[in-house]
Amino acid sequence: MTWPSRGMEMGFWTVLEAFLLFANAFAILNEERFLAPRGWTLAELQGANRNSVKRQIIGLIHACQFMRIPLILLNIIVILVKLFSG
């Protein structure tokens, strides 16, 4: 077998699963316990540069937290697909 071997391939499904795992990680971050002590809340960035990387990451974290119900549904779909496809 040539490189990459069959077990080393990273397909589209694997990339989607990785993005889902990152979205789950962002969704469970607690603002009071984790984000506020580090200065990563939306309230503290009102006057900051609109296109800064920190502000965009904070926006992504809050978007993932806002979309928890669709994330739960996507997790269920992924679990069912993995259950039936192996």
PyMOL Python script that loads the backbone (N, CA, C, O; Angstrom):
from pymol import cmd

cmd.read_pdbstr("""\
ATOM      1  N   MET A   1       0.838  -1.175   0.000  1.00  0.00           N
ATOM      2  CA  MET A   1       0.000   0.000   0.000  1.00  0.00           C
ATOM      3  C   MET A   1       0.890   1.248   0.000  1.00  0.00           C
ATOM      4  O   MET A   1       1.922   1.278   0.671  1.00  0.00           O
ATOM      5  N   THR A   2       0.501   2.241  -0.729  1.00  0.00           N
ATOM      6  CA  THR A   2       1.295   3.461  -0.796  1.00  0.00           C
ATOM      7  C   THR A   2       0.885   4.417   0.311  1.00  0.00           C
ATOM      8  O   THR A   2      -0.171   4.280   0.929  1.00  0.00           O
ATOM      9  N   TRP A   3       1.759   5.391   0.539  1.00  0.00           N
ATOM     10  CA  TRP A   3       1.470   6.385   1.568  1.00  0.00           C
ATOM     11  C   TRP A   3       0.480   7.383   1.042  1.00  0.00           C
ATOM     12  O   TRP A   3       0.622   7.692  -0.141  1.00  0.00           O
ATOM     13  N   PRO A   4      -0.475   7.927   1.700  1.00  0.00           N
ATOM     14  CA  PRO A   4      -0.826   7.564   3.076  1.00  0.00           C
ATOM     15  C   PRO A   4      -1.606   6.266   3.111  1.00  0.00           C
ATOM     16  O   PRO A   4      -2.422   5.990   2.232  1.00  0.00           O
ATOM     17  N   SER A   5      -1.352   5.489   4.118  1.00  0.00           N
ATOM     18  CA  SER A   5      -2.038   4.206   4.233  1.00  0.00           C
ATOM     19  C   SER A   5      -3.516   4.428   4.515  1.00  0.00           C
ATOM     20  O   SER A   5      -3.938   5.539   4.836  1.00  0.00           O
ATOM     21  N   ARG A   6      -4.276   3.391   4.396  1.00  0.00           N
ATOM     22  CA  ARG A   6      -5.738   3.491   4.506  1.00  0.00           C
ATOM     23  C   ARG A   6      -6.186   4.097   5.826  1.00  0.00           C
ATOM     24  O   ARG A   6      -7.170   4.837   5.844  1.00  0.00           O
ATOM     25  N   GLY A   7      -5.511   3.816   6.923  1.00  0.00           N
ATOM     26  CA  GLY A   7      -5.893   4.322   8.230  1.00  0.00           C
ATOM     27  C   GLY A   7      -5.487   5.765   8.464  1.00  0.00           C
ATOM     28  O   GLY A   7      -5.959   6.381   9.420  1.00  0.00           O
ATOM     29  N   MET A   8      -4.635   6.322   7.631  1.00  0.00           N
ATOM     30  CA  MET A   8      -4.116   7.661   7.845  1.00  0.00           C
ATOM     31  C   MET A   8      -4.852   8.732   7.048  1.00  0.00           C
ATOM     32  O   MET A   8      -4.537   9.913   7.190  1.00  0.00           O
ATOM     33  N   GLU A   9      -5.811   8.362   6.226  1.00  0.00           N
ATOM     34  CA  GLU A   9      -6.515   9.337   5.407  1.00  0.00           C
ATOM     35  C   GLU A   9      -7.436  10.196   6.262  1.00  0.00           C
ATOM     36  O   GLU A   9      -8.061   9.723   7.211  1.00  0.00           O
ATOM     37  N   MET A  10      -7.498  11.445   5.903  1.00  0.00           N
ATOM     38  CA  MET A  10      -8.385  12.365   6.609  1.00  0.00           C
ATOM     39  C   MET A  10      -9.405  12.862   5.609  1.00  0.00           C
ATOM     40  O   MET A  10      -9.102  13.701   4.761  1.00  0.00           O
ATOM     41  N   GLY A  11     -10.597  12.349   5.710  1.00  0.00           N
ATOM     42  CA  GLY A  11     -11.635  12.706   4.765  1.00  0.00           C
ATOM     43  C   GLY A  11     -12.466  13.887   5.218  1.00  0.00           C
ATOM     44  O   GLY A  11     -12.239  14.466   6.280  1.00  0.00           O
ATOM     45  N   PHE A  12     -13.421  14.225   4.397  1.00  0.00           N
ATOM     46  CA  PHE A  12     -14.313  15.345   4.669  1.00  0.00           C
ATOM     47  C   PHE A  12     -15.109  15.107   5.949  1.00  0.00           C
ATOM     48  O   PHE A  12     -15.316  16.036   6.730  1.00  0.00           O
ATOM     49  N   TRP A  13     -15.548  13.890   6.168  1.00  0.00           N
ATOM     50  CA  TRP A  13     -16.318  13.563   7.372  1.00  0.00           C
ATOM     51  C   TRP A  13     -15.483  13.796   8.632  1.00  0.00           C
ATOM     52  O   TRP A  13     -16.004  14.289   9.633  1.00  0.00           O
ATOM     53  N   THR A  14     -14.210  13.451   8.595  1.00  0.00           N
ATOM     54  CA  THR A  14     -13.325  13.644   9.732  1.00  0.00           C
ATOM     55  C   THR A  14     -13.135  15.133  10.029  1.00  0.00           C
ATOM     56  O   THR A  14     -13.097  15.538  11.191  1.00  0.00           O
ATOM     57  N   VAL A  15     -13.018  15.935   8.987  1.00  0.00           N
ATOM     58  CA  VAL A  15     -12.881  17.386   9.169  1.00  0.00           C
ATOM     59  C   VAL A  15     -14.156  17.957   9.786  1.00  0.00           C
ATOM     60  O   VAL A  15     -14.087  18.801  10.679  1.00  0.00           O
ATOM     61  N   LEU A  16     -15.316  17.504   9.317  1.00  0.00           N
ATOM     62  CA  LEU A  16     -16.582  17.964   9.906  1.00  0.00           C
ATOM     63  C   LEU A  16     -16.692  17.581  11.376  1.00  0.00           C
ATOM     64  O   LEU A  16     -17.161  18.371  12.195  1.00  0.00           O
ATOM     65  N   GLU A  17     -16.261  16.374  11.708  1.00  0.00           N
ATOM     66  CA  GLU A  17     -16.281  15.951  13.105  1.00  0.00           C
ATOM     67  C   GLU A  17     -15.350  16.819  13.957  1.00  0.00           C
ATOM     68  O   GLU A  17     -15.679  17.149  15.096  1.00  0.00           O
ATOM     69  N   ALA A  18     -14.205  17.182  13.415  1.00  0.00           N
ATOM     70  CA  ALA A  18     -13.273  18.033  14.155  1.00  0.00           C
ATOM     71  C   ALA A  18     -13.886  19.412  14.411  1.00  0.00           C
ATOM     72  O   ALA A  18     -13.773  19.938  15.518  1.00  0.00           O
ATOM     73  N   PHE A  19     -14.532  20.002  13.401  1.00  0.00           N
ATOM     74  CA  PHE A  19     -15.193  21.291  13.596  1.00  0.00           C
ATOM     75  C   PHE A  19     -16.320  21.186  14.615  1.00  0.00           C
ATOM     76  O   PHE A  19     -16.533  22.108  15.402  1.00  0.00           O
ATOM     77  N   LEU A  20     -17.040  20.074  14.606  1.00  0.00           N
ATOM     78  CA  LEU A  20     -18.104  19.872  15.581  1.00  0.00           C
ATOM     79  C   LEU A  20     -17.533  19.778  16.994  1.00  0.00           C
ATOM     80  O   LEU A  20     -18.124  20.307  17.935  1.00  0.00           O
ATOM     81  N   LEU A  21     -16.404  19.120  17.148  1.00  0.00           N
ATOM     82  CA  LEU A  21     -15.771  19.025  18.464  1.00  0.00           C
ATOM     83  C   LEU A  21     -15.307  20.392  18.961  1.00  0.00           C
ATOM     84  O   LEU A  21     -15.461  20.705  20.142  1.00  0.00           O
ATOM     85  N   PHE A  22     -14.736  21.217  18.065  1.00  0.00           N
ATOM     86  CA  PHE A  22     -14.345  22.562  18.461  1.00  0.00           C
ATOM     87  C   PHE A  22     -15.557  23.408  18.840  1.00  0.00           C
ATOM     88  O   PHE A  22     -15.505  24.169  19.807  1.00  0.00           O
ATOM     89  N   ALA A  23     -16.640  23.279  18.089  1.00  0.00           N
ATOM     90  CA  ALA A  23     -17.859  24.031  18.406  1.00  0.00           C
ATOM     91  C   ALA A  23     -18.407  23.599  19.761  1.00  0.00           C
ATOM     92  O   ALA A  23     -18.875  24.433  20.536  1.00  0.00           O
ATOM     93  N   ASN A  24     -18.353  22.304  20.050  1.00  0.00           N
ATOM     94  CA  ASN A  24     -18.794  21.816  21.362  1.00  0.00           C
ATOM     95  C   ASN A  24     -17.918  22.377  22.476  1.00  0.00           C
ATOM     96  O   ASN A  24     -18.419  22.747  23.537  1.00  0.00           O
ATOM     97  N   ALA A  25     -16.621  22.439  22.236  1.00  0.00           N
ATOM     98  CA  ALA A  25     -15.706  22.972  23.250  1.00  0.00           C
ATOM     99  C   ALA A  25     -15.993  24.447  23.516  1.00  0.00           C
ATOM    100  O   ALA A  25     -15.979  24.877  24.669  1.00  0.00           O
ATOM    101  N   PHE A  26     -16.251  25.219  22.475  1.00  0.00           N
ATOM    102  CA  PHE A  26     -16.570  26.635  22.659  1.00  0.00           C
ATOM    103  C   PHE A  26     -17.924  26.815  23.336  1.00  0.00           C
ATOM    104  O   PHE A  26     -18.110  27.755  24.109  1.00  0.00           O
ATOM    105  N   ALA A  27     -18.862  25.926  23.053  1.00  0.00           N
ATOM    106  CA  ALA A  27     -20.218  26.073  23.581  1.00  0.00           C
ATOM    107  C   ALA A  27     -20.285  25.838  25.091  1.00  0.00           C
ATOM    108  O   ALA A  27     -21.167  26.374  25.762  1.00  0.00           O
ATOM    109  N   ILE A  28     -19.372  25.053  25.619  1.00  0.00           N
ATOM    110  CA  ILE A  28     -19.456  24.740  27.051  1.00  0.00           C
ATOM    111  C   ILE A  28     -18.633  25.674  27.921  1.00  0.00           C
ATOM    112  O   ILE A  28     -18.643  25.538  29.144  1.00  0.00           O
ATOM    113  N   LEU A  29     -17.915  26.625  27.317  1.00  0.00           N
ATOM    114  CA  LEU A  29     -17.140  27.574  28.124  1.00  0.00           C
ATOM    115  C   LEU A  29     -18.076  28.458  28.931  1.00  0.00           C
ATOM    116  O   LEU A  29     -19.011  29.047  28.389  1.00  0.00           O
ATOM    117  N   ASN A  30     -17.821  28.547  30.213  1.00  0.00           N
ATOM    118  CA  ASN A  30     -18.639  29.353  31.102  1.00  0.00           C
ATOM    119  C   ASN A  30     -18.087  30.776  31.141  1.00  0.00           C
ATOM    120  O   ASN A  30     -16.904  30.985  31.409  1.00  0.00           O
ATOM    121  N   GLU A  31     -18.951  31.743  30.874  1.00  0.00           N
ATOM    122  CA  GLU A  31     -18.495  33.130  30.802  1.00  0.00           C
ATOM    123  C   GLU A  31     -18.023  33.645  32.158  1.00  0.00           C
ATOM    124  O   GLU A  31     -16.995  34.319  32.227  1.00  0.00           O
ATOM    125  N   GLU A  32     -18.743  33.348  33.234  1.00  0.00           N
ATOM    126  CA  GLU A  32     -18.370  33.864  34.541  1.00  0.00           C
ATOM    127  C   GLU A  32     -17.101  33.207  35.083  1.00  0.00           C
ATOM    128  O   GLU A  32     -16.261  33.881  35.679  1.00  0.00           O
ATOM    129  N   ARG A  33     -16.961  31.916  34.883  1.00  0.00           N
ATOM    130  CA  ARG A  33     -15.827  31.205  35.465  1.00  0.00           C
ATOM    131  C   ARG A  33     -14.570  31.256  34.603  1.00  0.00           C
ATOM    132  O   ARG A  33     -13.460  31.346  35.128  1.00  0.00           O
ATOM    133  N   PHE A  34     -14.736  31.200  33.297  1.00  0.00           N
ATOM    134  CA  PHE A  34     -13.565  31.072  32.434  1.00  0.00           C
ATOM    135  C   PHE A  34     -13.252  32.328  31.627  1.00  0.00           C
ATOM    136  O   PHE A  34     -12.101  32.763  31.579  1.00  0.00           O
ATOM    137  N   LEU A  35     -14.258  32.907  31.001  1.00  0.00           N
ATOM    138  CA  LEU A  35     -14.001  34.018  30.083  1.00  0.00           C
ATOM    139  C   LEU A  35     -13.812  35.356  30.785  1.00  0.00           C
ATOM    140  O   LEU A  35     -12.915  36.113  30.415  1.00  0.00           O
ATOM    141  N   ALA A  36     -14.627  35.668  31.783  1.00  0.00           N
ATOM    142  CA  ALA A  36     -14.560  36.976  32.454  1.00  0.00           C
ATOM    143  C   ALA A  36     -13.230  37.225  33.154  1.00  0.00           C
ATOM    144  O   ALA A  36     -12.698  38.328  33.025  1.00  0.00           O
ATOM    145  N   PRO A  37     -12.658  36.271  33.887  1.00  0.00           N
ATOM    146  CA  PRO A  37     -11.365  36.546  34.533  1.00  0.00           C
ATOM    147  C   PRO A  37     -10.237  36.838  33.534  1.00  0.00           C
ATOM    148  O   PRO A  37      -9.237  37.463  33.887  1.00  0.00           O
ATOM    149  N   ARG A  38     -10.402  36.391  32.309  1.00  0.00           N
ATOM    150  CA  ARG A  38      -9.371  36.610  31.298  1.00  0.00           C
ATOM    151  C   ARG A  38      -9.666  37.813  30.408  1.00  0.00           C
ATOM    152  O   ARG A  38      -8.880  38.136  29.517  1.00  0.00           O
ATOM    153  N   GLY A  39     -10.795  38.475  30.645  1.00  0.00           N
ATOM    154  CA  GLY A  39     -11.152  39.645  29.854  1.00  0.00           C
ATOM    155  C   GLY A  39     -11.693  39.309  28.483  1.00  0.00           C
ATOM    156  O   GLY A  39     -11.497  40.074  27.539  1.00  0.00           O
ATOM    157  N   TRP A  40     -12.375  38.175  28.352  1.00  0.00           N
ATOM    158  CA  TRP A  40     -12.876  37.729  27.055  1.00  0.00           C
ATOM    159  C   TRP A  40     -14.400  37.793  26.978  1.00  0.00           C
ATOM    160  O   TRP A  40     -15.026  36.912  26.389  1.00  0.00           O
ATOM    161  N   THR A  41     -14.997  38.818  27.560  1.00  0.00           N
ATOM    162  CA  THR A  41     -16.449  38.983  27.454  1.00  0.00           C
ATOM    163  C   THR A  41     -16.759  40.052  26.422  1.00  0.00           C
ATOM    164  O   THR A  41     -15.911  40.885  26.101  1.00  0.00           O
ATOM    165  N   LEU A  42     -17.969  40.021  25.911  1.00  0.00           N
ATOM    166  CA  LEU A  42     -18.379  41.016  24.921  1.00  0.00           C
ATOM    167  C   LEU A  42     -18.476  42.405  25.533  1.00  0.00           C
ATOM    168  O   LEU A  42     -18.219  43.398  24.854  1.00  0.00           O
ATOM    169  N   ALA A  43     -18.842  42.487  26.803  1.00  0.00           N
ATOM    170  CA  ALA A  43     -18.988  43.796  27.457  1.00  0.00           C
ATOM    171  C   ALA A  43     -17.655  44.529  27.574  1.00  0.00           C
ATOM    172  O   ALA A  43     -17.627  45.759  27.519  1.00  0.00           O
ATOM    173  N   GLU A  44     -16.571  43.813  27.732  1.00  0.00           N
ATOM    174  CA  GLU A  44     -15.264  44.438  27.887  1.00  0.00           C
ATOM    175  C   GLU A  44     -14.654  44.868  26.560  1.00  0.00           C
ATOM    176  O   GLU A  44     -13.648  45.577  26.548  1.00  0.00           O
ATOM    177  N   LEU A  45     -15.236  44.456  25.457  1.00  0.00           N
ATOM    178  CA  LEU A  45     -14.660  44.763  24.151  1.00  0.00           C
ATOM    179  C   LEU A  45     -15.494  45.752  23.343  1.00  0.00           C
ATOM    180  O   LEU A  45     -15.363  45.798  22.120  1.00  0.00           O
ATOM    181  N   GLN A  46     -16.326  46.527  23.975  1.00  0.00           N
ATOM    182  CA  GLN A  46     -17.191  47.447  23.251  1.00  0.00           C
ATOM    183  C   GLN A  46     -16.404  48.491  22.471  1.00  0.00           C
ATOM    184  O   GLN A  46     -16.797  48.846  21.360  1.00  0.00           O
ATOM    185  N   GLY A  47     -15.305  48.991  23.026  1.00  0.00           N
ATOM    186  CA  GLY A  47     -14.548  50.026  22.347  1.00  0.00           C
ATOM    187  C   GLY A  47     -13.365  49.496  21.554  1.00  0.00           C
ATOM    188  O   GLY A  47     -12.632  50.279  20.950  1.00  0.00           O
ATOM    189  N   ALA A  48     -13.166  48.198  21.543  1.00  0.00           N
ATOM    190  CA  ALA A  48     -11.996  47.622  20.879  1.00  0.00           C
ATOM    191  C   ALA A  48     -12.143  47.674  19.360  1.00  0.00           C
ATOM    192  O   ALA A  48     -13.224  47.920  18.824  1.00  0.00           O
ATOM    193  N   ASN A  49     -11.037  47.436  18.700  1.00  0.00           N
ATOM    194  CA  ASN A  49     -11.026  47.410  17.241  1.00  0.00           C
ATOM    195  C   ASN A  49     -11.991  46.342  16.732  1.00  0.00           C
ATOM    196  O   ASN A  49     -12.016  45.223  17.244  1.00  0.00           O
ATOM    197  N   ARG A  50     -12.766  46.688  15.743  1.00  0.00           N
ATOM    198  CA  ARG A  50     -13.803  45.797  15.246  1.00  0.00           C
ATOM    199  C   ARG A  50     -13.233  44.550  14.572  1.00  0.00           C
ATOM    200  O   ARG A  50     -13.848  43.486  14.632  1.00  0.00           O
ATOM    201  N   ASN A  51     -12.089  44.663  13.943  1.00  0.00           N
ATOM    202  CA  ASN A  51     -11.532  43.533  13.199  1.00  0.00           C
ATOM    203  C   ASN A  51     -10.400  42.832  13.930  1.00  0.00           C
ATOM    204  O   ASN A  51      -9.646  42.083  13.308  1.00  0.00           O
ATOM    205  N   SER A  52     -10.259  43.048  15.218  1.00  0.00           N
ATOM    206  CA  SER A  52      -9.166  42.398  15.941  1.00  0.00           C
ATOM    207  C   SER A  52      -9.446  40.897  16.059  1.00  0.00           C
ATOM    208  O   SER A  52     -10.597  40.461  16.084  1.00  0.00           O
ATOM    209  N   VAL A  53      -8.379  40.136  16.129  1.00  0.00           N
ATOM    210  CA  VAL A  53      -8.494  38.681  16.212  1.00  0.00           C
ATOM    211  C   VAL A  53      -9.187  38.281  17.514  1.00  0.00           C
ATOM    212  O   VAL A  53     -10.020  37.375  17.528  1.00  0.00           O
ATOM    213  N   LYS A  54      -8.838  38.962  18.606  1.00  0.00           N
ATOM    214  CA  LYS A  54      -9.450  38.641  19.902  1.00  0.00           C
ATOM    215  C   LYS A  54     -10.962  38.836  19.849  1.00  0.00           C
ATOM    216  O   LYS A  54     -11.713  38.001  20.353  1.00  0.00           O
ATOM    217  N   ARG A  55     -11.408  39.923  19.246  1.00  0.00           N
ATOM    218  CA  ARG A  55     -12.846  40.193  19.150  1.00  0.00           C
ATOM    219  C   ARG A  55     -13.550  39.151  18.275  1.00  0.00           C
ATOM    220  O   ARG A  55     -14.672  38.745  18.578  1.00  0.00           O
ATOM    221  N   GLN A  56     -12.904  38.722  17.203  1.00  0.00           N
ATOM    222  CA  GLN A  56     -13.507  37.711  16.342  1.00  0.00           C
ATOM    223  C   GLN A  56     -13.592  36.360  17.038  1.00  0.00           C
ATOM    224  O   GLN A  56     -14.575  35.639  16.865  1.00  0.00           O
ATOM    225  N   ILE A  57     -12.575  36.005  17.823  1.00  0.00           N
ATOM    226  CA  ILE A  57     -12.618  34.751  18.575  1.00  0.00           C
ATOM    227  C   ILE A  57     -13.724  34.802  19.629  1.00  0.00           C
ATOM    228  O   ILE A  57     -14.456  33.829  19.813  1.00  0.00           O
ATOM    229  N   ILE A  58     -13.843  35.930  20.315  1.00  0.00           N
ATOM    230  CA  ILE A  58     -14.910  36.086  21.311  1.00  0.00           C
ATOM    231  C   ILE A  58     -16.273  35.990  20.641  1.00  0.00           C
ATOM    232  O   ILE A  58     -17.190  35.375  21.186  1.00  0.00           O
ATOM    233  N   GLY A  59     -16.413  36.585  19.479  1.00  0.00           N
ATOM    234  CA  GLY A  59     -17.664  36.477  18.734  1.00  0.00           C
ATOM    235  C   GLY A  59     -17.973  35.038  18.346  1.00  0.00           C
ATOM    236  O   GLY A  59     -19.127  34.613  18.409  1.00  0.00           O
ATOM    237  N   LEU A  60     -16.946  34.278  17.943  1.00  0.00           N
ATOM    238  CA  LEU A  60     -17.132  32.867  17.603  1.00  0.00           C
ATOM    239  C   LEU A  60     -17.553  32.057  18.826  1.00  0.00           C
ATOM    240  O   LEU A  60     -18.431  31.200  18.734  1.00  0.00           O
ATOM    241  N   ILE A  61     -16.930  32.327  19.961  1.00  0.00           N
ATOM    242  CA  ILE A  61     -17.291  31.619  21.198  1.00  0.00           C
ATOM    243  C   ILE A  61     -18.744  31.897  21.560  1.00  0.00           C
ATOM    244  O   ILE A  61     -19.483  30.973  21.899  1.00  0.00           O
ATOM    245  N   HIS A  62     -19.160  33.152  21.492  1.00  0.00           N
ATOM    246  CA  HIS A  62     -20.540  33.492  21.846  1.00  0.00           C
ATOM    247  C   HIS A  62     -21.536  32.960  20.815  1.00  0.00           C
ATOM    248  O   HIS A  62     -22.664  32.616  21.172  1.00  0.00           O
ATOM    249  N   ALA A  63     -21.144  32.889  19.569  1.00  0.00           N
ATOM    250  CA  ALA A  63     -22.031  32.302  18.551  1.00  0.00           C
ATOM    251  C   ALA A  63     -22.230  30.817  18.804  1.00  0.00           C
ATOM    252  O   ALA A  63     -23.336  30.302  18.646  1.00  0.00           O
ATOM    253  N   CYS A  64     -21.167  30.128  19.195  1.00  0.00           N
ATOM    254  CA  CYS A  64     -21.293  28.703  19.511  1.00  0.00           C
ATOM    255  C   CYS A  64     -22.163  28.492  20.744  1.00  0.00           C
ATOM    256  O   CYS A  64     -22.927  27.530  20.808  1.00  0.00           O
ATOM    257  N   GLN A  65     -22.051  29.385  21.719  1.00  0.00           N
ATOM    258  CA  GLN A  65     -22.887  29.271  22.904  1.00  0.00           C
ATOM    259  C   GLN A  65     -24.349  29.554  22.573  1.00  0.00           C
ATOM    260  O   GLN A  65     -25.247  28.954  23.163  1.00  0.00           O
ATOM    261  N   PHE A  66     -24.585  30.452  21.646  1.00  0.00           N
ATOM    262  CA  PHE A  66     -25.949  30.783  21.243  1.00  0.00           C
ATOM    263  C   PHE A  66     -26.594  29.633  20.467  1.00  0.00           C
ATOM    264  O   PHE A  66     -27.811  29.457  20.526  1.00  0.00           O
ATOM    265  N   MET A  67     -25.801  28.861  19.749  1.00  0.00           N
ATOM    266  CA  MET A  67     -26.314  27.798  18.885  1.00  0.00           C
ATOM    267  C   MET A  67     -26.236  26.424  19.555  1.00  0.00           C
ATOM    268  O   MET A  67     -25.908  25.435  18.899  1.00  0.00           O
ATOM    269  N   ARG A  68     -26.528  26.358  20.827  1.00  0.00           N
ATOM    270  CA  ARG A  68     -26.410  25.086  21.545  1.00  0.00           C
ATOM    271  C   ARG A  68     -27.417  24.041  21.082  1.00  0.00           C
ATOM    272  O   ARG A  68     -27.065  22.868  20.960  1.00  0.00           O
ATOM    273  N   ILE A  69     -28.648  24.432  20.826  1.00  0.00           N
ATOM    274  CA  ILE A  69     -29.672  23.465  20.402  1.00  0.00           C
ATOM    275  C   ILE A  69     -29.320  22.842  19.046  1.00  0.00           C
ATOM    276  O   ILE A  69     -29.393  21.621  18.912  1.00  0.00           O
ATOM    277  N   PRO A  70     -28.940  23.642  18.031  1.00  0.00           N
ATOM    278  CA  PRO A  70     -28.495  22.996  16.783  1.00  0.00           C
ATOM    279  C   PRO A  70     -27.259  22.117  16.967  1.00  0.00           C
ATOM    280  O   PRO A  70     -27.114  21.108  16.278  1.00  0.00           O
ATOM    281  N   LEU A  71     -26.368  22.487  17.888  1.00  0.00           N
ATOM    282  CA  LEU A  71     -25.209  21.641  18.163  1.00  0.00           C
ATOM    283  C   LEU A  71     -25.626  20.295  18.758  1.00  0.00           C
ATOM    284  O   LEU A  71     -25.050  19.258  18.432  1.00  0.00           O
ATOM    285  N   ILE A  72     -26.615  20.325  19.617  1.00  0.00           N
ATOM    286  CA  ILE A  72     -27.118  19.073  20.188  1.00  0.00           C
ATOM    287  C   ILE A  72     -27.687  18.184  19.091  1.00  0.00           C
ATOM    288  O   ILE A  72     -27.447  16.977  19.076  1.00  0.00           O
ATOM    289  N   LEU A  73     -28.437  18.782  18.177  1.00  0.00           N
ATOM    290  CA  LEU A  73     -29.001  18.004  17.066  1.00  0.00           C
ATOM    291  C   LEU A  73     -27.906  17.452  16.157  1.00  0.00           C
ATOM    292  O   LEU A  73     -27.983  16.301  15.728  1.00  0.00           O
ATOM    293  N   LEU A  74     -26.889  18.260  15.860  1.00  0.00           N
ATOM    294  CA  LEU A  74     -25.769  17.782  15.042  1.00  0.00           C
ATOM    295  C   LEU A  74     -25.015  16.657  15.733  1.00  0.00           C
ATOM    296  O   LEU A  74     -24.586  15.705  15.081  1.00  0.00           O
ATOM    297  N   ASN A  75     -24.851  16.757  17.046  1.00  0.00           N
ATOM    298  CA  ASN A  75     -24.195  15.681  17.791  1.00  0.00           C
ATOM    299  C   ASN A  75     -24.989  14.390  17.712  1.00  0.00           C
ATOM    300  O   ASN A  75     -24.412  13.314  17.554  1.00  0.00           O
ATOM    301  N   ILE A  76     -26.296  14.487  17.820  1.00  0.00           N
ATOM    302  CA  ILE A  76     -27.147  13.297  17.719  1.00  0.00           C
ATOM    303  C   ILE A  76     -27.023  12.669  16.343  1.00  0.00           C
ATOM    304  O   ILE A  76     -26.925  11.448  16.223  1.00  0.00           O
ATOM    305  N   ILE A  77     -27.025  13.498  15.299  1.00  0.00           N
ATOM    306  CA  ILE A  77     -26.889  12.986  13.934  1.00  0.00           C
ATOM    307  C   ILE A  77     -25.549  12.287  13.751  1.00  0.00           C
ATOM    308  O   ILE A  77     -25.487  11.200  13.178  1.00  0.00           O
ATOM    309  N   VAL A  78     -24.481  12.904  14.233  1.00  0.00           N
ATOM    310  CA  VAL A  78     -23.147  12.303  14.096  1.00  0.00           C
ATOM    311  C   VAL A  78     -23.066  10.990  14.864  1.00  0.00           C
ATOM    312  O   VAL A  78     -22.482  10.022  14.375  1.00  0.00           O
ATOM    313  N   ILE A  79     -23.642  10.946  16.051  1.00  0.00           N
ATOM    314  CA  ILE A  79     -23.635   9.711  16.840  1.00  0.00           C
ATOM    315  C   ILE A  79     -24.394   8.613  16.116  1.00  0.00           C
ATOM    316  O   ILE A  79     -23.936   7.471  16.064  1.00  0.00           O
ATOM    317  N   LEU A  80     -25.551   8.947  15.557  1.00  0.00           N
ATOM    318  CA  LEU A  80     -26.328   7.935  14.835  1.00  0.00           C
ATOM    319  C   LEU A  80     -25.611   7.449  13.580  1.00  0.00           C
ATOM    320  O   LEU A  80     -25.627   6.255  13.282  1.00  0.00           O
ATOM    321  N   VAL A  81     -24.991   8.352  12.849  1.00  0.00           N
ATOM    322  CA  VAL A  81     -24.253   7.954  11.655  1.00  0.00           C
ATOM    323  C   VAL A  81     -23.093   7.045  12.038  1.00  0.00           C
ATOM    324  O   VAL A  81     -22.863   6.029  11.382  1.00  0.00           O
ATOM    325  N   LYS A  82     -22.358   7.398  13.094  1.00  0.00           N
ATOM    326  CA  LYS A  82     -21.247   6.555  13.548  1.00  0.00           C
ATOM    327  C   LYS A  82     -21.734   5.203  14.052  1.00  0.00           C
ATOM    328  O   LYS A  82     -21.061   4.189  13.867  1.00  0.00           O
ATOM    329  N   LEU A  83     -22.898   5.187  14.685  1.00  0.00           N
ATOM    330  CA  LEU A  83     -23.445   3.942  15.196  1.00  0.00           C
ATOM    331  C   LEU A  83     -23.793   2.985  14.063  1.00  0.00           C
ATOM    332  O   LEU A  83     -23.519   1.788  14.146  1.00  0.00           O
ATOM    333  N   PHE A  84     -24.395   3.518  13.009  1.00  0.00           N
ATOM    334  CA  PHE A  84     -24.850   2.663  11.912  1.00  0.00           C
ATOM    335  C   PHE A  84     -23.769   2.383  10.880  1.00  0.00           C
ATOM    336  O   PHE A  84     -23.811   1.345  10.220  1.00  0.00           O
ATOM    337  N   SER A  85     -22.804   3.278  10.725  1.00  0.00           N
ATOM    338  CA  SER A  85     -21.787   3.050   9.705  1.00  0.00           C
ATOM    339  C   SER A  85     -20.518   2.389  10.251  1.00  0.00           C
ATOM    340  O   SER A  85     -19.721   1.836   9.494  1.00  0.00           O
ATOM    341  N   GLY A  86     -20.348   2.451  11.532  1.00  0.00           N
ATOM    342  CA  GLY A  86     -19.200   1.778  12.138  1.00  0.00           C
ATOM    343  C   GLY A  86     -18.002   2.580  12.357  1.00  0.00           C
ATOM    344  O   GLY A  86     -17.002   2.071  12.864  1.00  0.00           O
TER     345      GLY A  86
END
""", "prot")
cmd.dss("prot")
cmd.show_as("cartoon", "prot")
cmd.util.cbc("prot")
cmd.orient("prot")
